[in-house]
Amino acid sequence: MANNHTIPTYVKLELRQESFFGCCKCGRPIIEYHHIIPLEEEEHDRVEDMMCLCPYCHKEAEVIKREDQRIIKADPYNKKRGHVNGMFFIIKLFQSLTLVGIFLGKMD
């Protein structure tokens, strides 16, 4: 993988929703973004050529045929098992989040 390759946020969001927020293969919630067509072969961030995998399954992916990777991507683990019902929708992307403290004193 290219050392300084950065996947755009909108691609990550789409991949997480598509995978039902887990590894496509095993459902674990800790994910990495896997390029089915390796970056060494073609530098890209096409959602159709990427999938979410946990660190364990990501290591194994290099020995799984591309056709089989696409089958796993098309029917993610969490979807098959009904672990996630519905979708989370991102209404607006935020660069930062500011939390405001709660004032517990008496106001005059």
VENNORWO-V720343 format. One record per pair of residues at least 6 apart in sequence whose C-alpha atoms are under 7 Angstrom apart, sorted by the first residue. I is the first residue (numbers start at 1). GAP is how many residues later the second one is. Records with the same first field share a line. If there is no record, write none. Layout:
# VENNORWO-V720343
I->GAP ; GAP
This chain:
# VENNORWO-V720343
1->38 ; 39
2->37
7->38
11->36
15->32 ; 36 ; 37
16->36
17->70
19->33 ; 57
20->58 ; 59 ; 64
21->8
22->6 ; 7 ; 8 ; 9 ; 30 ; 56
23->6 ; 8 ; 29 ; 30 ; 31
24->28 ; 29 ; 48 ; 49 ; 52 ; 53
25->28 ; 32 ; 47 ; 51 ; 52
26->51
27->50 ; 51
28->26
30->24
31->21 ; 22 ; 23 ; 24
32->20 ; 21 ; 22 ; 23
33->17 ; 18 ; 19 ; 20
34->16 ; 17 ; 18 ; 19 ; 24
35->14 ; 15 ; 16
36->13 ; 14 ; 30 ; 33
37->12
51->22
78->6
